[in-house]
Amino acid sequence: MGDRISLTRRLRAAADLVRYGSVAADVGCDHGKLSAYLLDSGRAEFVYATDIRKQPLAKAAALLSSGRYEGRYECVLTDGLNGLPADSITDVVIAGVGDDVTEKIIGDAPWLKEKGKRLVLVPASRHERVRQFLAENGFSVIYEQAVSERRHVYTVIAAEYTGDVSSPDIREKWLGRIDMNTDDGREYTVVLKRRMEAVAGGIRDSEDPVYREAVSVLEEIEALDCGAEEQT
């Protein structure tokens, strides 16, 4: 059933973190392929496919109008999770938007802090800010993986509210819970290292907090590299 819809690697990774038999919200559903896959695979019994734009939502509606999805989905024109039934939704996927939009969607839906709710996030940018936001707002990351796709490296995060508020350290903020022993995990560190080298090289002021943080990230990556070498 699940092979009827072909997903990109990052969307497939996100789909795999949605719990079987869930009622899911596919926020910013775009073409609707993730929603269809969740229904085909049994990951979701029902999906709310949402988008703030009419044209993408129309594409999703066209895809989901197939008879096999009848009665198992609803397409909703809305901003984030506004207007959706908080009591019934268990798993929320937010993919392909930046850190600021991701944080706003979560912040505007306080019911995501209720027991049994799961967030699946694929931020398009500034992964470190999303991790920091989650930690500072009581959400714990239960799983995270790097996914390399089309010359970009993404992170896919599953998080649930525990109420444990914290300030992440450098490694937690910038590297999260990614397994650095995988090919994608190693690629993630390579890309991050290049980014931090560019930041540090462009500032060159040891008193600048941005410079100091970039150097700290580079030191963490070096420590990970040294640890990996010792294990081989």
C-alpha positions as CSV (number, residue, x, y, z in Angstrom):
1,M,0.0,0.0,0.0
2,G,2.7,2.5,1.0
3,D,4.6,2.2,-2.3
4,R,1.8,3.9,-4.2
5,I,3.2,7.3,-3.5
6,S,6.9,8.2,-4.0
7,L,8.3,10.5,-1.4
8,T,11.6,12.4,-1.2
9,R,14.1,11.0,1.4
10,R,13.3,13.7,3.9
11,L,9.5,13.3,3.6
12,R,9.9,9.6,3.9
13,A,12.0,10.0,7.0
14,A,9.3,12.3,8.4
15,A,6.5,9.8,7.5
16,D,8.4,7.1,9.4
17,L,8.2,9.1,12.6
18,V,4.4,9.4,12.4
19,R,2.9,6.7,14.6
20,Y,0.7,3.9,13.1
21,G,-3.0,4.5,13.4
22,S,-2.6,8.2,14.2
23,V,-4.8,11.2,13.3
24,A,-2.3,13.4,11.6
25,A,-2.0,17.0,10.5
26,D,0.2,17.6,7.5
27,V,0.9,21.3,7.9
28,G,1.9,23.1,4.7
29,C,0.9,20.0,2.7
30,D,1.8,21.4,-0.7
31,H,1.2,18.6,-3.2
32,G,-0.4,16.3,-0.7
33,K,1.9,13.4,-1.3
34,L,2.9,13.0,2.4
35,S,-0.8,13.0,3.4
36,A,-1.5,10.3,0.8
37,Y,1.5,8.2,1.9
38,L,0.5,8.4,5.5
39,L,-3.0,7.0,4.6
40,D,-1.6,4.4,2.2
41,S,0.9,3.1,4.7
42,G,-1.4,2.9,7.7
43,R,0.6,5.5,9.5
44,A,-2.5,7.6,9.7
45,E,-6.2,6.6,9.9
46,F,-7.2,10.2,9.1
47,V,-5.2,13.2,7.8
48,Y,-5.9,16.9,7.9
49,A,-4.0,18.4,5.0
50,T,-3.5,22.1,5.5
51,D,-2.0,25.0,3.6
52,I,-2.2,28.7,3.8
53,R,-2.2,29.0,0.0
54,K,-5.2,28.0,-2.2
55,Q,-3.2,26.6,-5.2
56,P,-1.1,24.0,-3.3
57,L,-4.2,22.9,-1.3
58,A,-6.1,22.4,-4.6
59,K,-3.3,20.1,-5.7
60,A,-3.5,18.1,-2.5
61,A,-7.3,17.9,-2.8
62,A,-6.9,16.6,-6.4
63,L,-4.5,13.9,-5.3
64,L,-6.6,12.9,-2.3
65,S,-9.9,12.8,-4.2
66,S,-9.1,9.3,-5.3
67,G,-11.8,6.9,-4.0
68,R,-9.4,5.0,-1.8
69,Y,-9.1,8.0,0.5
70,E,-12.8,8.8,0.8
71,G,-13.8,9.8,4.3
72,R,-10.2,9.6,5.5
73,Y,-9.0,13.2,4.9
74,E,-9.9,16.8,5.0
75,C,-8.2,19.6,3.2
76,V,-8.2,22.8,5.2
77,L,-7.2,26.3,4.1
78,T,-5.7,27.7,7.2
79,D,-2.6,29.2,8.8
80,G,-0.7,26.5,10.6
81,L,-3.0,24.5,12.9
82,N,-5.7,27.2,13.4
83,G,-9.2,25.8,13.4
84,L,-8.2,22.1,13.5
85,P,-9.7,19.8,16.1
86,A,-7.1,19.7,18.9
87,D,-8.8,16.8,20.7
88,S,-8.5,14.3,17.9
89,I,-5.1,15.1,16.3
90,T,-2.2,13.0,17.6
91,D,0.7,13.6,15.2
92,V,1.6,16.9,13.5
93,V,4.1,17.2,10.7
94,I,5.6,20.6,9.9
95,A,8.0,20.3,6.9
96,G,9.7,22.7,4.5
97,V,9.3,26.0,6.4
98,G,11.9,28.0,8.2
99,D,12.6,28.2,11.9
100,D,10.5,31.3,12.5
101,V,7.4,29.8,10.9
102,T,7.9,26.5,12.6
103,E,8.1,28.2,16.0
104,K,5.0,30.3,15.4
105,I,2.9,27.3,14.4
106,I,3.9,25.5,17.5
107,G,3.5,28.6,19.7
108,D,0.0,29.3,18.4
109,A,-1.2,25.8,19.3
110,P,-0.8,25.3,23.1
111,W,-2.7,22.0,22.8
112,L,0.5,20.5,21.4
113,K,1.7,20.3,25.0
114,E,-1.1,17.8,25.9
115,K,-0.1,14.2,26.6
116,G,0.0,12.0,23.5
117,K,0.8,14.7,21.0
118,R,3.8,14.3,18.7
119,L,5.7,16.8,16.6
120,V,7.5,15.7,13.5
121,L,9.6,18.6,12.1
122,V,11.7,19.1,9.0
123,P,12.9,22.7,9.3
124,A,14.1,24.3,6.0
125,S,16.7,26.5,7.8
126,R,18.4,27.2,11.1
127,H,18.0,23.8,12.7
128,E,19.8,25.1,15.8
129,R,17.1,27.6,16.5
130,V,14.4,25.0,16.3
131,R,16.3,22.8,18.7
132,Q,16.7,25.7,21.1
133,F,13.0,26.7,20.9
134,L,11.9,23.1,21.6
135,A,14.2,22.8,24.7
136,E,13.3,26.2,26.1
137,N,9.6,25.4,25.7
138,G,9.5,22.0,27.3
139,F,9.6,19.8,24.3
140,S,12.0,16.8,24.3
141,V,13.5,15.5,21.2
142,I,12.9,11.7,21.2
143,Y,14.6,11.0,17.8
144,E,16.5,12.9,15.2
145,Q,18.3,12.0,12.0
146,A,20.1,13.8,9.2
147,V,18.9,13.3,5.7
148,S,21.0,14.3,2.6
149,E,19.0,15.2,-0.4
150,R,19.8,17.2,-3.6
151,R,23.0,18.8,-2.3
152,H,21.4,19.8,1.0
153,V,21.4,18.2,4.4
154,Y,18.3,18.4,6.5
155,T,17.4,17.2,10.0
156,V,14.2,15.3,10.8
157,I,13.0,15.6,14.4
158,A,10.4,13.9,16.5
159,A,9.5,15.7,19.7
160,E,7.0,15.5,22.4
161,Y,6.1,17.8,25.3
162,T,7.5,16.7,28.7
163,G,7.7,20.0,30.5
164,D,11.4,19.7,30.9
165,V,12.6,23.2,30.1
166,S,16.3,23.6,29.5
167,S,18.9,25.7,27.7
168,P,20.8,23.4,25.3
169,D,24.5,23.4,25.3
170,I,26.6,23.9,22.1
171,R,26.4,20.3,21.0
172,E,22.7,19.9,21.7
173,K,21.9,23.1,19.9
174,W,24.0,22.6,16.8
175,L,24.2,18.9,16.4
176,G,21.2,17.6,18.3
177,R,20.7,13.9,18.5
178,I,22.0,13.1,15.0
179,D,23.9,9.9,14.7
180,M,27.3,11.0,13.3
181,N,28.2,7.4,12.4
182,T,25.9,7.4,9.4
183,D,26.8,8.8,6.0
184,D,24.1,11.5,6.3
185,G,25.3,12.3,9.8
186,R,28.8,12.8,8.7
187,E,27.7,14.9,5.8
188,Y,25.7,17.0,8.2
189,T,28.9,17.8,10.2
190,V,30.8,18.6,7.1
191,V,28.3,21.1,5.9
192,L,28.0,22.6,9.4
193,K,31.8,22.9,9.7
194,R,32.0,24.8,6.4
195,R,29.3,27.1,7.6
196,M,31.0,27.8,10.9
197,E,34.4,28.3,9.3
198,A,32.8,30.9,7.0
199,V,31.2,32.7,10.0
200,A,34.3,32.7,12.1
201,G,36.5,33.7,9.1
202,G,34.1,36.6,8.3
203,I,34.2,38.1,11.8
204,R,37.7,37.5,13.2
205,D,36.9,39.3,16.4
206,S,37.4,37.0,19.4
207,E,35.1,39.1,21.6
208,D,32.2,38.8,19.2
209,P,29.6,36.4,20.6
210,V,28.7,35.0,17.2
211,Y,32.4,34.4,16.5
212,R,32.8,32.6,19.9
213,E,29.8,30.4,19.3
214,A,31.1,29.5,15.8
215,V,34.5,28.5,17.3
216,S,32.8,26.5,20.0
217,V,30.8,24.6,17.3
218,L,34.0,23.9,15.4
219,E,35.6,22.6,18.6
220,E,32.7,20.2,19.1
221,I,32.9,18.9,15.6
222,E,36.7,18.4,16.0
223,A,36.1,16.5,19.2
224,L,33.6,14.2,17.4
225,D,36.1,13.6,14.6
226,C,38.8,12.7,17.1
227,G,36.4,10.3,18.8
228,A,35.5,8.7,15.6
229,E,39.2,8.2,14.7
230,E,39.9,6.6,18.0
231,Q,37.2,4.0,17.4
232,T,38.6,3.0,14.1
